[in-house]
Amino acid sequence: MSGEPFKVWQCRTCGYIYDEAAGDPVEGLAPGTRWSEIPADWICPMCGTPKADFDMIEL
Ligand SMILES: [Zn+2]
């Protein structure tokens, strides 16, 4: 544990949620994968929006 709270990111286009705590195993992202660890060329699995167009959100 790094002590850093997990964050949640949302696609601006379709509303897809990426929760660092949950990851997205279907996309090959293990639970606990930080946003910063996801490749820069990763795109939204729902609509193809670039990673750069996601916003961090507060739940
Ligand atoms: Zn999307």
PDB file of the backbone (N, CA, C, O) and the ligand in Angstrom, with CONECT records:
HET     ZN  A 101       1
ATOM      1  N   MET A   1       0.842  -1.205   0.000  1.00  0.00           N
ATOM      2  CA  MET A   1       0.000   0.000   0.000  1.00  0.00           C
ATOM      3  C   MET A   1       0.871   1.246   0.000  1.00  0.00           C
ATOM      4  O   MET A   1       1.767   1.382   0.833  1.00  0.00           O
ATOM      5  N   SER A   2       0.614   2.140  -0.916  1.00  0.00           N
ATOM      6  CA  SER A   2       1.371   3.375  -0.987  1.00  0.00           C
ATOM      7  C   SER A   2       0.801   4.417  -0.039  1.00  0.00           C
ATOM      8  O   SER A   2       1.482   5.382   0.308  1.00  0.00           O
ATOM      9  N   GLY A   3      -0.440   4.230   0.381  1.00  0.00           N
ATOM     10  CA  GLY A   3      -1.095   5.216   1.221  1.00  0.00           C
ATOM     11  C   GLY A   3      -1.895   6.226   0.430  1.00  0.00           C
ATOM     12  O   GLY A   3      -2.729   6.944   0.982  1.00  0.00           O
ATOM     13  N   GLU A   4      -1.637   6.280  -0.868  1.00  0.00           N
ATOM     14  CA  GLU A   4      -2.379   7.202  -1.737  1.00  0.00           C
ATOM     15  C   GLU A   4      -3.783   6.653  -1.984  1.00  0.00           C
ATOM     16  O   GLU A   4      -3.932   5.504  -2.400  1.00  0.00           O
ATOM     17  N   PRO A   5      -4.812   7.461  -1.733  1.00  0.00           N
ATOM     18  CA  PRO A   5      -6.170   6.946  -1.979  1.00  0.00           C
ATOM     19  C   PRO A   5      -6.382   6.633  -3.455  1.00  0.00           C
ATOM     20  O   PRO A   5      -5.865   7.323  -4.334  1.00  0.00           O
ATOM     21  N   PHE A   6      -7.145   5.591  -3.706  1.00  0.00           N
ATOM     22  CA  PHE A   6      -7.490   5.287  -5.096  1.00  0.00           C
ATOM     23  C   PHE A   6      -8.401   6.370  -5.645  1.00  0.00           C
ATOM     24  O   PHE A   6      -9.228   6.936  -4.930  1.00  0.00           O
ATOM     25  N   LYS A   7      -8.230   6.645  -6.929  1.00  0.00           N
ATOM     26  CA  LYS A   7      -9.043   7.659  -7.587  1.00  0.00           C
ATOM     27  C   LYS A   7      -9.944   7.021  -8.638  1.00  0.00           C
ATOM     28  O   LYS A   7      -9.761   5.874  -9.047  1.00  0.00           O
ATOM     29  N   VAL A   8     -10.922   7.817  -9.052  1.00  0.00           N
ATOM     30  CA  VAL A   8     -11.882   7.365 -10.054  1.00  0.00           C
ATOM     31  C   VAL A   8     -11.850   8.346 -11.220  1.00  0.00           C
ATOM     32  O   VAL A   8     -11.854   9.562 -11.028  1.00  0.00           O
ATOM     33  N   TRP A   9     -11.818   7.799 -12.429  1.00  0.00           N
ATOM     34  CA  TRP A   9     -11.737   8.619 -13.642  1.00  0.00           C
ATOM     35  C   TRP A   9     -12.936   8.313 -14.520  1.00  0.00           C
ATOM     36  O   TRP A   9     -13.397   7.174 -14.601  1.00  0.00           O
ATOM     37  N   GLN A  10     -13.433   9.360 -15.180  1.00  0.00           N
ATOM     38  CA  GLN A  10     -14.626   9.184 -16.011  1.00  0.00           C
ATOM     39  C   GLN A  10     -14.387   9.709 -17.424  1.00  0.00           C
ATOM     40  O   GLN A  10     -13.812  10.779 -17.621  1.00  0.00           O
ATOM     41  N   CYS A  11     -14.841   8.933 -18.392  1.00  0.00           N
ATOM     42  CA  CYS A  11     -14.781   9.346 -19.797  1.00  0.00           C
ATOM     43  C   CYS A  11     -15.744  10.506 -20.026  1.00  0.00           C
ATOM     44  O   CYS A  11     -16.920  10.433 -19.671  1.00  0.00           O
ATOM     45  N   ARG A  12     -15.222  11.582 -20.626  1.00  0.00           N
ATOM     46  CA  ARG A  12     -16.073  12.758 -20.889  1.00  0.00           C
ATOM     47  C   ARG A  12     -17.135  12.468 -21.929  1.00  0.00           C
ATOM     48  O   ARG A  12     -18.191  13.100 -21.949  1.00  0.00           O
ATOM     49  N   THR A  13     -16.849  11.508 -22.794  1.00  0.00           N
ATOM     50  CA  THR A  13     -17.747  11.269 -23.922  1.00  0.00           C
ATOM     51  C   THR A  13     -18.916  10.372 -23.551  1.00  0.00           C
ATOM     52  O   THR A  13     -20.068  10.701 -23.833  1.00  0.00           O
ATOM     53  N   CYS A  14     -18.622   9.226 -22.913  1.00  0.00           N
ATOM     54  CA  CYS A  14     -19.687   8.242 -22.700  1.00  0.00           C
ATOM     55  C   CYS A  14     -20.005   7.991 -21.238  1.00  0.00           C
ATOM     56  O   CYS A  14     -20.994   7.331 -20.920  1.00  0.00           O
ATOM     57  N   GLY A  15     -19.168   8.514 -20.341  1.00  0.00           N
ATOM     58  CA  GLY A  15     -19.452   8.329 -18.925  1.00  0.00           C
ATOM     59  C   GLY A  15     -18.876   7.061 -18.331  1.00  0.00           C
ATOM     60  O   GLY A  15     -19.116   6.759 -17.162  1.00  0.00           O
ATOM     61  N   TYR A  16     -18.107   6.303 -19.131  1.00  0.00           N
ATOM     62  CA  TYR A  16     -17.440   5.105 -18.605  1.00  0.00           C
ATOM     63  C   TYR A  16     -16.591   5.481 -17.393  1.00  0.00           C
ATOM     64  O   TYR A  16     -15.903   6.502 -17.396  1.00  0.00           O
ATOM     65  N   ILE A  17     -16.651   4.646 -16.363  1.00  0.00           N
ATOM     66  CA  ILE A  17     -15.918   4.901 -15.125  1.00  0.00           C
ATOM     67  C   ILE A  17     -14.740   3.949 -15.015  1.00  0.00           C
ATOM     68  O   ILE A  17     -14.893   2.737 -15.172  1.00  0.00           O
ATOM     69  N   TYR A  18     -13.556   4.505 -14.743  1.00  0.00           N
ATOM     70  CA  TYR A  18     -12.411   3.669 -14.381  1.00  0.00           C
ATOM     71  C   TYR A  18     -12.078   3.924 -12.918  1.00  0.00           C
ATOM     72  O   TYR A  18     -11.681   5.025 -12.537  1.00  0.00           O
ATOM     73  N   ASP A  19     -12.245   2.895 -12.116  1.00  0.00           N
ATOM     74  CA  ASP A  19     -11.959   2.971 -10.681  1.00  0.00           C
ATOM     75  C   ASP A  19     -10.635   2.253 -10.435  1.00  0.00           C
ATOM     76  O   ASP A  19     -10.518   1.052 -10.679  1.00  0.00           O
ATOM     77  N   GLU A  20      -9.643   2.991  -9.952  1.00  0.00           N
ATOM     78  CA  GLU A  20      -8.316   2.389  -9.734  1.00  0.00           C
ATOM     79  C   GLU A  20      -8.384   1.188  -8.803  1.00  0.00           C
ATOM     80  O   GLU A  20      -7.655   0.215  -8.996  1.00  0.00           O
ATOM     81  N   ALA A  21      -9.238   1.240  -7.809  1.00  0.00           N
ATOM     82  CA  ALA A  21      -9.348   0.142  -6.849  1.00  0.00           C
ATOM     83  C   ALA A  21      -9.865  -1.129  -7.513  1.00  0.00           C
ATOM     84  O   ALA A  21      -9.458  -2.239  -7.168  1.00  0.00           O
ATOM     85  N   ALA A  22     -10.767  -0.947  -8.468  1.00  0.00           N
ATOM     86  CA  ALA A  22     -11.389  -2.101  -9.120  1.00  0.00           C
ATOM     87  C   ALA A  22     -10.651  -2.534 -10.380  1.00  0.00           C
ATOM     88  O   ALA A  22     -10.746  -3.690 -10.795  1.00  0.00           O
ATOM     89  N   GLY A  23      -9.908  -1.596 -10.992  1.00  0.00           N
ATOM     90  CA  GLY A  23      -9.269  -1.901 -12.263  1.00  0.00           C
ATOM     91  C   GLY A  23     -10.311  -2.228 -13.322  1.00  0.00           C
ATOM     92  O   GLY A  23     -11.490  -1.908 -13.173  1.00  0.00           O
ATOM     93  N   ASP A  24      -9.860  -2.866 -14.385  1.00  0.00           N
ATOM     94  CA  ASP A  24     -10.777  -3.350 -15.414  1.00  0.00           C
ATOM     95  C   ASP A  24     -10.172  -4.624 -15.986  1.00  0.00           C
ATOM     96  O   ASP A  24      -9.528  -4.609 -17.035  1.00  0.00           O
ATOM     97  N   PRO A  25     -10.393  -5.736 -15.271  1.00  0.00           N
ATOM     98  CA  PRO A  25      -9.744  -7.006 -15.654  1.00  0.00           C
ATOM     99  C   PRO A  25     -10.033  -7.414 -17.096  1.00  0.00           C
ATOM    100  O   PRO A  25      -9.199  -8.057 -17.734  1.00  0.00           O
ATOM    101  N   VAL A  26     -11.191  -7.052 -17.611  1.00  0.00           N
ATOM    102  CA  VAL A  26     -11.527  -7.381 -18.993  1.00  0.00           C
ATOM    103  C   VAL A  26     -10.547  -6.705 -19.957  1.00  0.00           C
ATOM    104  O   VAL A  26     -10.236  -7.231 -21.025  1.00  0.00           O
ATOM    105  N   GLU A  27     -10.070  -5.525 -19.548  1.00  0.00           N
ATOM    106  CA  GLU A  27      -9.127  -4.759 -20.367  1.00  0.00           C
ATOM    107  C   GLU A  27      -7.673  -5.062 -20.009  1.00  0.00           C
ATOM    108  O   GLU A  27      -6.753  -4.440 -20.540  1.00  0.00           O
ATOM    109  N   GLY A  28      -7.474  -6.014 -19.112  1.00  0.00           N
ATOM    110  CA  GLY A  28      -6.120  -6.371 -18.723  1.00  0.00           C
ATOM    111  C   GLY A  28      -5.530  -5.473 -17.657  1.00  0.00           C
ATOM    112  O   GLY A  28      -4.317  -5.462 -17.447  1.00  0.00           O
ATOM    113  N   LEU A  29      -6.392  -4.713 -16.978  1.00  0.00           N
ATOM    114  CA  LEU A  29      -5.928  -3.815 -15.917  1.00  0.00           C
ATOM    115  C   LEU A  29      -6.329  -4.425 -14.571  1.00  0.00           C
ATOM    116  O   LEU A  29      -7.512  -4.493 -14.235  1.00  0.00           O
ATOM    117  N   ALA A  30      -5.335  -4.864 -13.816  1.00  0.00           N
ATOM    118  CA  ALA A  30      -5.612  -5.531 -12.548  1.00  0.00           C
ATOM    119  C   ALA A  30      -6.168  -4.541 -11.530  1.00  0.00           C
ATOM    120  O   ALA A  30      -5.869  -3.349 -11.593  1.00  0.00           O
ATOM    121  N   PRO A  31      -6.973  -5.031 -10.594  1.00  0.00           N
ATOM    122  CA  PRO A  31      -7.420  -4.149  -9.507  1.00  0.00           C
ATOM    123  C   PRO A  31      -6.230  -3.483  -8.828  1.00  0.00           C
ATOM    124  O   PRO A  31      -5.231  -4.136  -8.526  1.00  0.00           O
ATOM    125  N   GLY A  32      -6.343  -2.186  -8.591  1.00  0.00           N
ATOM    126  CA  GLY A  32      -5.262  -1.445  -7.970  1.00  0.00           C
ATOM    127  C   GLY A  32      -4.342  -0.767  -8.971  1.00  0.00           C
ATOM    128  O   GLY A  32      -3.399  -0.083  -8.573  1.00  0.00           O
ATOM    129  N   THR A  33      -4.598  -0.944 -10.271  1.00  0.00           N
ATOM    130  CA  THR A  33      -3.783  -0.272 -11.293  1.00  0.00           C
ATOM    131  C   THR A  33      -4.073   1.224 -11.278  1.00  0.00           C
ATOM    132  O   THR A  33      -5.209   1.656 -11.474  1.00  0.00           O
ATOM    133  N   ARG A  34      -3.029   1.998 -11.043  1.00  0.00           N
ATOM    134  CA  ARG A  34      -3.177   3.455 -10.985  1.00  0.00           C
ATOM    135  C   ARG A  34      -3.351   4.031 -12.383  1.00  0.00           C
ATOM    136  O   ARG A  34      -2.866   3.484 -13.374  1.00  0.00           O
ATOM    137  N   TRP A  35      -4.052   5.140 -12.426  1.00  0.00           N
ATOM    138  CA  TRP A  35      -4.255   5.838 -13.706  1.00  0.00           C
ATOM    139  C   TRP A  35      -2.908   6.127 -14.368  1.00  0.00           C
ATOM    140  O   TRP A  35      -2.760   5.992 -15.583  1.00  0.00           O
ATOM    141  N   SER A  36      -1.929   6.525 -13.553  1.00  0.00           N
ATOM    142  CA  SER A  36      -0.608   6.887 -14.079  1.00  0.00           C
ATOM    143  C   SER A  36       0.129   5.680 -14.657  1.00  0.00           C
ATOM    144  O   SER A  36       1.086   5.837 -15.415  1.00  0.00           O
ATOM    145  N   GLU A  37      -0.321   4.473 -14.297  1.00  0.00           N
ATOM    146  CA  GLU A  37       0.345   3.261 -14.785  1.00  0.00           C
ATOM    147  C   GLU A  37      -0.263   2.765 -16.097  1.00  0.00           C
ATOM    148  O   GLU A  37       0.284   1.871 -16.744  1.00  0.00           O
ATOM    149  N   ILE A  38      -1.391   3.347 -16.481  1.00  0.00           N
ATOM    150  CA  ILE A  38      -2.040   2.938 -17.723  1.00  0.00           C
ATOM    151  C   ILE A  38      -1.339   3.619 -18.889  1.00  0.00           C
ATOM    152  O   ILE A  38      -1.075   4.819 -18.824  1.00  0.00           O
ATOM    153  N   PRO A  39      -1.031   2.886 -19.954  1.00  0.00           N
ATOM    154  CA  PRO A  39      -0.318   3.503 -21.089  1.00  0.00           C
ATOM    155  C   PRO A  39      -1.037   4.732 -21.632  1.00  0.00           C
ATOM    156  O   PRO A  39      -2.266   4.800 -21.633  1.00  0.00           O
ATOM    157  N   ALA A  40      -0.257   5.694 -22.091  1.00  0.00           N
ATOM    158  CA  ALA A  40      -0.806   6.959 -22.594  1.00  0.00           C
ATOM    159  C   ALA A  40      -1.685   6.749 -23.818  1.00  0.00           C
ATOM    160  O   ALA A  40      -2.549   7.572 -24.120  1.00  0.00           O
ATOM    161  N   ASP A  41      -1.461   5.639 -24.523  1.00  0.00           N
ATOM    162  CA  ASP A  41      -2.251   5.408 -25.739  1.00  0.00           C
ATOM    163  C   ASP A  41      -3.495   4.554 -25.467  1.00  0.00           C
ATOM    164  O   ASP A  41      -4.193   4.141 -26.394  1.00  0.00           O
ATOM    165  N   TRP A  42      -3.756   4.302 -24.199  1.00  0.00           N
ATOM    166  CA  TRP A  42      -4.974   3.577 -23.831  1.00  0.00           C
ATOM    167  C   TRP A  42      -6.194   4.432 -24.201  1.00  0.00           C
ATOM    168  O   TRP A  42      -6.172   5.658 -24.095  1.00  0.00           O
ATOM    169  N   ILE A  43      -7.237   3.759 -24.631  1.00  0.00           N
ATOM    170  CA  ILE A  43      -8.466   4.485 -24.984  1.00  0.00           C
ATOM    171  C   ILE A  43      -9.645   3.880 -24.250  1.00  0.00           C
ATOM    172  O   ILE A  43      -9.596   2.735 -23.799  1.00  0.00           O
ATOM    173  N   CYS A  44     -10.703   4.661 -24.138  1.00  0.00           N
ATOM    174  CA  CYS A  44     -11.917   4.196 -23.487  1.00  0.00           C
ATOM    175  C   CYS A  44     -12.415   2.924 -24.174  1.00  0.00           C
ATOM    176  O   CYS A  44     -12.594   2.905 -25.392  1.00  0.00           O
ATOM    177  N   PRO A  45     -12.639   1.858 -23.393  1.00  0.00           N
ATOM    178  CA  PRO A  45     -13.098   0.603 -24.000  1.00  0.00           C
ATOM    179  C   PRO A  45     -14.526   0.672 -24.535  1.00  0.00           C
ATOM    180  O   PRO A  45     -14.955  -0.186 -25.307  1.00  0.00           O
ATOM    181  N   MET A  46     -15.244   1.694 -24.118  1.00  0.00           N
ATOM    182  CA  MET A  46     -16.634   1.824 -24.556  1.00  0.00           C
ATOM    183  C   MET A  46     -16.769   2.648 -25.838  1.00  0.00           C
ATOM    184  O   MET A  46     -17.575   2.318 -26.709  1.00  0.00           O
ATOM    185  N   CYS A  47     -15.973   3.727 -25.953  1.00  0.00           N
ATOM    186  CA  CYS A  47     -16.189   4.643 -27.078  1.00  0.00           C
ATOM    187  C   CYS A  47     -14.906   5.072 -27.788  1.00  0.00           C
ATOM    188  O   CYS A  47     -14.974   5.750 -28.813  1.00  0.00           O
ATOM    189  N   GLY A  48     -13.737   4.689 -27.263  1.00  0.00           N
ATOM    190  CA  GLY A  48     -12.494   5.014 -27.953  1.00  0.00           C
ATOM    191  C   GLY A  48     -11.932   6.389 -27.662  1.00  0.00           C
ATOM    192  O   GLY A  48     -10.976   6.813 -28.310  1.00  0.00           O
ATOM    193  N   THR A  49     -12.504   7.094 -26.702  1.00  0.00           N
ATOM    194  CA  THR A  49     -11.975   8.412 -26.320  1.00  0.00           C
ATOM    195  C   THR A  49     -10.575   8.252 -25.718  1.00  0.00           C
ATOM    196  O   THR A  49     -10.348   7.338 -24.925  1.00  0.00           O
ATOM    197  N   PRO A  50      -9.633   9.134 -26.087  1.00  0.00           N
ATOM    198  CA  PRO A  50      -8.277   9.035 -25.535  1.00  0.00           C
ATOM    199  C   PRO A  50      -8.246   9.218 -24.017  1.00  0.00           C
ATOM    200  O   PRO A  50      -9.081   9.906 -23.431  1.00  0.00           O
ATOM    201  N   LYS A  51      -7.257   8.579 -23.409  1.00  0.00           N
ATOM    202  CA  LYS A  51      -7.062   8.686 -21.962  1.00  0.00           C
ATOM    203  C   LYS A  51      -6.993  10.147 -21.496  1.00  0.00           C
ATOM    204  O   LYS A  51      -7.453  10.480 -20.403  1.00  0.00           O
ATOM    205  N   ALA A  52      -6.415  11.010 -22.336  1.00  0.00           N
ATOM    206  CA  ALA A  52      -6.240  12.419 -21.980  1.00  0.00           C
ATOM    207  C   ALA A  52      -7.576  13.143 -21.804  1.00  0.00           C
ATOM    208  O   ALA A  52      -7.633  14.208 -21.190  1.00  0.00           O
ATOM    209  N   ASP A  53      -8.635  12.567 -22.338  1.00  0.00           N
ATOM    210  CA  ASP A  53      -9.956  13.214 -22.244  1.00  0.00           C
ATOM    211  C   ASP A  53     -10.832  12.609 -21.160  1.00  0.00           C
ATOM    212  O   ASP A  53     -12.058  12.706 -21.210  1.00  0.00           O
ATOM    213  N   PHE A  54     -10.195  11.987 -20.185  1.00  0.00           N
ATOM    214  CA  PHE A  54     -10.912  11.543 -18.995  1.00  0.00           C
ATOM    215  C   PHE A  54     -10.733  12.595 -17.911  1.00  0.00           C
ATOM    216  O   PHE A  54      -9.726  13.302 -17.874  1.00  0.00           O
ATOM    217  N   ASP A  55     -11.720  12.688 -17.030  1.00  0.00           N
ATOM    218  CA  ASP A  55     -11.633  13.593 -15.891  1.00  0.00           C
ATOM    219  C   ASP A  55     -11.642  12.796 -14.589  1.00  0.00           C
ATOM    220  O   ASP A  55     -12.365  11.808 -14.459  1.00  0.00           O
ATOM    221  N   MET A  56     -10.832  13.235 -13.630  1.00  0.00           N
ATOM    222  CA  MET A  56     -10.896  12.639 -12.304  1.00  0.00           C
ATOM    223  C   MET A  56     -12.173  13.129 -11.635  1.00  0.00           C
ATOM    224  O   MET A  56     -12.498  14.314 -11.698  1.00  0.00           O
ATOM    225  N   ILE A  57     -12.883  12.229 -11.005  1.00  0.00           N
ATOM    226  CA  ILE A  57     -14.130  12.630 -10.354  1.00  0.00           C
ATOM    227  C   ILE A  57     -14.116  12.217  -8.887  1.00  0.00           C
ATOM    228  O   ILE A  57     -13.374  11.328  -8.470  1.00  0.00           O
ATOM    229  N   GLU A  58     -14.958  12.890  -8.130  1.00  0.00           N
ATOM    230  CA  GLU A  58     -15.148  12.549  -6.730  1.00  0.00           C
ATOM    231  C   GLU A  58     -16.463  11.799  -6.614  1.00  0.00           C
ATOM    232  O   GLU A  58     -17.481  12.232  -7.155  1.00  0.00           O
ATOM    233  N   LEU A  59     -16.442  10.691  -5.918  1.00  0.00           N
ATOM    234  CA  LEU A  59     -17.696   9.942  -5.754  1.00  0.00           C
ATOM    235  C   LEU A  59     -18.387  10.406  -4.475  1.00  0.00           C
ATOM    236  O   LEU A  59     -19.462   9.908  -4.139  1.00  0.00           O
TER     237      LEU A  59
HETATM  238 ZN    ZN A 101     -15.966   6.529 -23.327  1.00  0.00          ZN2+
END
